[in-house]
Amino acid sequence: MSTLELGVRAAVVEDADGIARVAASDGTQTRTEILPLIRTELEEIASGKLHRYTCVAEVDGTIVGYGRCAGDDTFTKGFPQLPDGWYLSGVLVLPSSRRRGVGRALTQHRMEWLRERTEIVYFLTSETNVPSVALHSEFGFVEIQRGIPPKTGDTRGIPRCLFRARFSDS
Ligand SMILES: CC(C)(COP(=O)(O)OP(=O)(O)OC[C@H]1O[C@@H](n2cnc3c(N)ncnc32)[C@H](O)[C@@H]1OP(=O)(O)O)[C@@H](O)C(=O)NCCC(=O)NCCS
């Protein structure tokens, strides 16, 4: 995959199925289970009800990854110790498309979008997620807190690390 074939753009409601296909690739939920959740979120973003942003990465018109941002308190709900603010709230690339710059392009796009809206950006990842930590460190994220327990009610989750980037530092 050359960089010329890869494009990143804001997601629209019609992308729900393509995003659900990528989301299902992590094995947590099936495409059928996750599709209505994704469609509702995209509709609420489009209507302005939800303070979030989702973008998709396409190769030859097929969605191979997506990235999300959240600036609403429903994202931090269940994590009482987390600061309010804008978060990179998830990035996922199809396993067959990894290590080709897709995650980087999705993160670059979201950071450019956020730069217009905030001075500080956070993200959470599990303490063992080496790819995620390596990817985000390129964008100036530094660890500020470890051992954040899983969300209230999440019995399968593992401790997370909180990272922060300041645009004034870059
Ligand atoms: C994390 C993830 C999004 C990276 O996507 P990707 O498209 O493979 O990433 P890129 O190809 O853009 O990689 C950019 C950089 O990230 C780092 N990186 C990516 N995958 C890595 C891996 N498996 N091991 C170590 N570093 C890795 C490298 O520094 C890489 O640069 P390089 O390829 O020039 O060495 C992808 O692995 C994924 O979807 N993982 C599952 C979901 C997840 O954990 N998301 C993050 C939650 S916060």
The ligand as an SDF file (V2000), in Angstrom:
LIG
                    3D

 48 50  0  0  0  0  0  0  0  0999 V2000
   -2.1770    0.6290   17.4590 C   0  0  0  0  0  0  0  0  0  0  0  0
   -2.6060    0.5100   15.9800 C   0  0  0  0  0  0  0  0  0  0  0  0
   -3.7900    1.4460   15.7480 C   0  0  0  0  0  0  0  0  0  0  0  0
   -1.4220    0.9540   15.0960 C   0  0  0  0  0  0  0  0  0  0  0  0
   -1.8870    1.0100   13.7440 O   0  0  0  0  0  0  0  0  0  0  0  0
   -0.8890    0.8120   12.5030 P   0  0  0  0  0  0  0  0  0  0  0  0
   -1.5980    1.2690   11.3070 O   0  0  0  0  0  0  0  0  0  0  0  0
   -0.3500   -0.5610   12.5150 O   0  0  0  0  0  0  0  0  0  0  0  0
    0.2700    1.8300   12.9170 O   0  0  0  0  0  0  0  0  0  0  0  0
    1.3240    2.5260   11.9280 P   0  0  0  0  0  0  0  0  0  0  0  0
    1.6740    1.5920   10.8240 O   0  0  0  0  0  0  0  0  0  0  0  0
    0.8110    3.8630   11.5530 O   0  0  0  0  0  0  0  0  0  0  0  0
    2.5650    2.6650   12.9040 O   0  0  0  0  0  0  0  0  0  0  0  0
    3.0560    3.9140   13.3580 C   0  0  0  0  0  0  0  0  0  0  0  0
    4.1090    3.6460   14.4200 C   0  0  0  0  0  0  0  0  0  0  0  0
    3.4980    3.0660   15.5800 O   0  0  0  0  0  0  0  0  0  0  0  0
    4.4200    2.1040   16.1650 C   0  0  0  0  0  0  0  0  0  0  0  0
    3.8660    0.7500   16.0480 N   0  0  0  0  0  0  0  0  0  0  0  0
    2.7680    0.3600   15.3410 C   0  0  0  0  0  0  0  0  0  0  0  0
    2.5630   -0.9630   15.5070 N   0  0  0  0  0  0  0  0  0  0  0  0
    3.5460   -1.4110   16.3190 C   0  0  0  0  0  0  0  0  0  0  0  0
    3.8800   -2.6820   16.8720 C   0  0  0  0  0  0  0  0  0  0  0  0
    3.1480   -3.7690   16.5840 N   0  0  0  0  0  0  0  0  0  0  0  0
    4.9410   -2.7590   17.6990 N   0  0  0  0  0  0  0  0  0  0  0  0
    5.6820   -1.6950   18.0090 C   0  0  0  0  0  0  0  0  0  0  0  0
    5.4300   -0.4360   17.4990 N   0  0  0  0  0  0  0  0  0  0  0  0
    4.3780   -0.3080   16.6950 C   0  0  0  0  0  0  0  0  0  0  0  0
    5.6910    2.2020   15.3530 C   0  0  0  0  0  0  0  0  0  0  0  0
    6.4730    3.2110   15.9450 O   0  0  0  0  0  0  0  0  0  0  0  0
    5.1620    2.6550   14.0070 C   0  0  0  0  0  0  0  0  0  0  0  0
    6.1240    3.2860   13.2090 O   0  0  0  0  0  0  0  0  0  0  0  0
    7.0570    2.3920   12.2030 P   0  0  0  0  0  0  0  0  0  0  0  0
    6.1490    1.4360   11.4980 O   0  0  0  0  0  0  0  0  0  0  0  0
    7.6540    3.4370   11.3190 O   0  0  0  0  0  0  0  0  0  0  0  0
    8.0160    1.6860   13.0980 O   0  0  0  0  0  0  0  0  0  0  0  0
   -2.9600   -0.9630   15.5900 C   0  0  0  0  0  0  0  0  0  0  0  0
   -1.9240   -1.8200   16.0290 O   0  0  0  0  0  0  0  0  0  0  0  0
   -4.2780   -1.4420   16.1870 C   0  0  0  0  0  0  0  0  0  0  0  0
   -5.3490   -1.2520   15.5850 O   0  0  0  0  0  0  0  0  0  0  0  0
   -4.1970   -2.0610   17.3660 N   0  0  0  0  0  0  0  0  0  0  0  0
   -5.4090   -2.5650   18.0500 C   0  0  0  0  0  0  0  0  0  0  0  0
   -6.2250   -1.4330   18.6420 C   0  0  0  0  0  0  0  0  0  0  0  0
   -5.4420   -0.6080   19.6340 C   0  0  0  0  0  0  0  0  0  0  0  0
   -4.7090   -1.1300   20.4710 O   0  0  0  0  0  0  0  0  0  0  0  0
   -5.6280    0.7200   19.5350 N   0  0  0  0  0  0  0  0  0  0  0  0
   -5.0180    1.6690   20.4290 C   0  0  0  0  0  0  0  0  0  0  0  0
   -5.8710    1.8250   21.6160 C   0  0  0  0  0  0  0  0  0  0  0  0
   -5.4570    3.3160   22.4850 S   0  0  0  0  0  0  0  0  0  0  0  0
  1  2  1  0
  2  3  1  0
  2  4  1  0
  2 36  1  0
  4  5  1  0
  5  6  1  0
  6  7  2  0
  6  8  1  0
  6  9  1  0
  9 10  1  0
 10 11  2  0
 10 12  1  0
 10 13  1  0
 13 14  1  0
 14 15  1  0
 15 16  1  0
 15 30  1  0
 16 17  1  0
 17 18  1  0
 17 28  1  0
 18 19  1  0
 18 27  1  0
 19 20  2  0
 20 21  1  0
 21 22  1  0
 21 27  2  0
 22 23  1  0
 22 24  2  0
 24 25  1  0
 25 26  2  0
 26 27  1  0
 28 29  1  0
 28 30  1  0
 30 31  1  0
 31 32  1  0
 32 33  2  0
 32 34  1  0
 32 35  1  0
 36 37  1  0
 36 38  1  0
 38 39  2  0
 38 40  1  0
 40 41  1  0
 41 42  1  0
 42 43  1  0
 43 44  2  0
 43 45  1  0
 45 46  1  0
 46 47  1  0
 47 48  1  0
M  END
$$$$
